């Protein structure tokens, strides 16, 4: 099928949002998630001058999980777990709109994220627990003050684990980054309701290209 570059870009960004919420759900319910799917999302927070949307995440194959989840959401009968994840995703898109209207908070967020490379250099890698804890702190200082609040559901003993809680917040921060890209590329909530078949066809085409 034919589609514009803008439609392709926003589908990629939406897949990144879905990858975030799927990983968040996995951590909350099982206490673990695929690290290779987490890393490109965290790294996307540091990439501000990518020439393409694909490049924000390294390459399209790094969003394989997100494309699969987006496809499931569009074409299959939803389970309780999938309904929970789409609610997380919708809330991320709504929060991004609130953030965009608050220049002071956006300035704080950008300033805090600008400091992350120094921490990564010090601790050696972006997946270091101290770096992820710093990302979680940025989320708490900024995004967690916006509504709608994202209430993550799962097993209490997983959610009470400090490393899990930090990683969930860091991923949600990356979800906001993806939501920003989605909106910059013309993404609007009505498209999710009015154009699901078109989005599904683009998603399928992107999956086939990996």
N, C-alpha and C positions, 0 to 999 in steps of 0.2 A: 504494500500500500504506500501511497505517497503521504508525506507529512513534512512540515516545515522544520528548520533547524531549531526554532524556538519551541515547538511542540516536543521535539526530541529532548531538548535540554530540560524542560520542566518535568518530563517523565522521568529522566534520570534523577533529578532532585527529589521527586516524589518517592522514587525507589529508595533513595538514601534515607528519607524519613521513615519508610517502612522497615528498613534494615535496623534503624535505631530502635524502633518500638518493639520489633521482634526480639532483639538482643536484650532489651530492658525486661521484657516479659520472661525470657528464658532465665535471666539472672534472678529475678524475683521469685520464680516458681521452682527452679531447680538448683540455683546457686552457682551456675556456671554458664558460659557462652563461648562461642568460637572466637578465639583471639585474633585469627587472621581476618575475620569480618569486622572486628572492633577497631583495629589499628588504622585502617584508611579513614574511618569516620573521625577518630580523634585527630589524625593528621590534617584533616580538612579544615580544622579550626585555624591552622597556621598559614593556609594557602590563600592569599588575597589577590594574586596577580596571574592566575591560571588563564591560559589562552582559550581553553574550552572547559565546558562543564565536566566532561570526562576526567580532565586533568586534575580537577579539584580532589578527586578520589584516586588518583594514580592512573587507573584505567577502568574501563567498564566492567571487567571481570571481577573487580573488587566489590561490586554491587550485585553480584549474582544472587545472594540471599534476598536482598531487597526487591529485586525484580521478580523473584519467585513469589515472595509474599504479596507484592502488589498484584500480580496475576491471580493469585488465590482470592484476594479480596474482591477482585472485579468479576470473576467468573464462577466461583463456587459458593455453595451454601455455607454460610459462616457458622463456625462453632463458637462456643462461649469465649474461648481463648482469642479467636480472631476478632470478635466484637470488642473485646477489651483493647486489643491492639489498635483497631481503627479509631477507637475513642481517644487513645493516647495521641494518635497521629493528628486527628482533627483539632485536639487541644493545642498541640504544638503550632499548627498553622494559625490558630486564633491568637495564641500568645505572641507570635512573631508580629502580628498586626499591632498589638498593644505596644510592643517594644519599639516598632518603627515610629510610633507617635510620641515616644519619650526620648528626645535628644539627650537629656542629661544621663539617662540610664544607658543609652547606646554609647555615649562617650566613655562612661565608666567601663562598660563591657569591652570596648575596643582597647582601652588603656590596659586593662588587666590581661587580655589575651596577648597584647604586645610584649608582656613580660615573660610569657611562657617559654620562648626559646632559651632564655638564660637558665631556667630551671631544668629544661631537657638537657642542655649541655652539661649542667652540674651533675645530674643523676644518671645520665648516659642514654636514656631512651624514653620515648613518650609513654610506654606502658609501665614505667616505674610507679609503684604505689604512691610515692610522694608527689609525682607530677599529676597523677589522676586525682589525688586529694586536693591539689591546688585548683584543678579544673572544677572539682565539686564545690570548692569554696567560692569560685567565681559564679557558679550557677546559683548558689545560695544567696550571694550578695546582690544578684541582679534578677535573673529570670524567676526565681522562686517568689519574688515580691509582686509578680504580675498575675492577673487572673485570665482564664480559669486555672486554678491550681491543679497540677497533675498529681493525682493520688494513685500511686503505684500499688497494685494488688499482687499478693503472692504469699509464700510461706513466711511466717513471722521470723523464724530462725534465720532465714536467708536475708530478709530485709534488715534485721538487726545487726548483721555482720557489717562492720565498718567499711571493709574493702568493697563489699557488694554495693553498699549505699553510695559510696564515693563513685564507683564505676557507673552506676545508674545515673547519677547527676551529671557526670562527665558526658555520657552518651546523650542525655537530653539536651545538653549544651550543643553538642554536634547536631542534634535534630533541629535546633533553632537555626543553625548555620544552613542546613539544607532547606529549611522553610524560607529563609531569606532568599536563597537562590531561586527557589520555586516561584516566589512572588516577583522577583526581578525579571524572570523569564516569561512573565505574563500569566502565572498561575493564579486562578481564582476558585473559590470554593464551589461556585455554581457548576464548574466544569466537572467536578467529581460526581455531581448529580445528573447532569445533562449529557455528558460525553463519556460514560463508562466504556462503551464499546470501542470508541476511538482510542482511548487511553490503553485499553487492553490490547488492541492490535499493534500499537506502537511498542508496548511492553514485550509482546511476543516477538516482534521484529528485533528488538534489542537483545533479547535472550538468544535468538538465533545467530546473532552476529558475534557472540562471545566465543 
